[in-house]
Amino acid sequence: MTPTPEQSVLDAHYMARALELARKGWYSTHPNPRVGCVIVRDGQVVGEGWHVRAGEPHAEVHALRAAGELARGATAYVTLEPCSHHGRTPPCADALVNAGVARVVAAMQDPNPEVAGRGLQRLAQAGIEIGSGVLEGEARSLNQGFLKRMEHGLPYVRVKLAMSLDGRTAMASGESQWITGPAARSAVQRLRAQASVVLTGADTVLADAARLTVRAQELGLDEEQTALALSRPPLRVLIDGRLRVPLDAPFFKAGPALVATCAAVEEQYANGPECLIVPGADGMVDLRRLLLELAGRGVNEVLVEAGPRLAGAFAQQGLVDEYQIFVAGKFLGSSARPLLDWPLAQMADAPVLKIIEMRAVGDDWRVTAIPVPSASV
């Protein structure tokens, strides 16, 4: 049934609230998608819920519990098609049917092959009126990593870069702390917290004694969101093709980590971090193969925090979905290190980025940009 214009306005209003609830799981739902649900009866919200973390009840279940008997005959707004399969929790489609809701509106279908329209079909077969596509763009943006993994078998890759106004990332000596100020560093902490994986290279770990952990005092979040972020820290992945980083490095002392290498694993790694052998050549790990391996482990979002060589390799191979570039109001000079190691011979070879957003972050600027494939040669 096609909704009236008035109903469409109401649908968008309640779906916006469901999306707001879904964002509460921004730091904690990995590897699951972020989902929110609102239940409305007679023009009143009678139940709300959001998915907190994998293995716990989904958004619909929380909302139904809050609504109780008032869910019967109500409309449920959910940001992703209700699941129809038994995973770590029972199917949400069955829960909605059993609760007696009269109508279900989803922002979008679930691309998970185990669902893929079957959840909505299950509801329709039970006589429930269904709708889909309300604020779908916002819903897709909320779960870019989950969608890319389901649709393409790869995680969503963000590359974080920090540079001076003249496009430099470190002095010739390698000194780089700190190009940007506290507000920008806090924003980077939040990028780490939302990622499934924070990935770096041996050069960065050796040069900076990097740990790449999430630091609670720098997150700038409220108490609830800080607790959720710390409850699911991202997996730290080190690309070390030749196993150059010693096991007593601060990176390994900071907690669990995964080492991706194309070298023969040495005996001392038997009691060290997990090693993932990835094909490669000349000590260089095949980055696409690594991303495929990570997706197979349920990784939705990868944050790359690396030096110009590794960041440049991701860029050159077309593996970057989004750049997060922090720009400081200073010059580092012509002898300082470049943003990316990416030799280009002529202007026609220059990759083009679409700038999505620019905003001030303290005394610095944050640029969000995505590659424009058709403009690259």
Steps between C-alpha positions, in 0.01 A plus 500: 500500500639840398511735801323834480714818497409556863602144589828540308585803712428306818700202374802723440460659844497171689774349282721799581455413867584135430821612327584718799464195724712287265787749531522416869665177387762689299792356697372165619304288250788354295474269310126563491337804339379799700120475526227695675126436538199712599151360562205737455134445584222755455754774435696430819845342537448198723838330467856576393814293471843475343753224447779531754744221416526166322344209685250723681137568400441693180335841485155358427507278807592789730222713350241222528590439862454871571163505320359185656135442407487842335696354207187318381357689203792747501750604233866409540765720339837331462814627328584161345277216384422269795708184491332174402766249602626347823840646585621575849144624565157385369346659188365850558239449228343225713508723807308771314245247373450353847457848649211568262628816336287614207762677291880496463696772322869434427746759381664242273529132424778305666771402246604207719440192278340330800230769502487686165126568494390187681432691820250730328355201315445318830310803634286530186410132515375556854264772375709794621508808279860577402685799360864562412727778377419771755816709557699225331796728421547584868466134593765395249738769623462368853632156404741556212739233622240230557343570162829489313597173667165343412482638146866481393680274746732780614503735801456876469847657511566843649847649480577755770767756414633801687693767316624856501367764262784414263397135490770356726457235768832493685838667507781342299620339825164328541383726783122536474357562849295701492393649168140555612351612829300328777157534332622329184666224702172447686319463166756237397432310822132485407590375151701223663217412738245462220729284283503122504874506426769764540776414254856626480840406361837406641653839409248687716535266796879512488528877446233619745483215755131507405243307702183603310274436796175677590567741787192567712618841623531628142171372354292800597187284540245478778531229763265255327664527159850484650411178681359351178807600302735344753290184520582419136847626415601465134737225397844650436658359185866544415621447145856381540602314185850418627420472874721797587313614812639337818255330731596733787378805304237719674251401229496140619503591869183707452270199453383238247616553144512323166815501286455470124816380332629318194810376683555164660381533859790475741499269800467782754156585360365170637426678828451843347224673305291316243665499157307497174701383201395700196645454150738771391818585312826666602385517859183688406168352615224476239267763644186389318549142617543629854175697479320191370635302796385767744152510344484123543553561871201736514690827473276784382720809525878538477677816611846530344743706706831462325792682345517630142619172353222272628229767470621565147483130418136481608425808289685382190324163508156661515421354843401823676133584548547817702773737610494677835759775465588726792671823396703712741572869450875466473773437242754220540718597207619345175725239662216355709329173405206498254143396576508198267776310325334511158718617211296667224653614171239737362184687596282257305610225740385690808222313683194714574326506837151620578502704818196399706556720799741758643473617856712669764628272776654717765775696327519245215280397209349160426440405137288199410552395139430199280671388178329568169580182303385627163736796522808288565720386211 
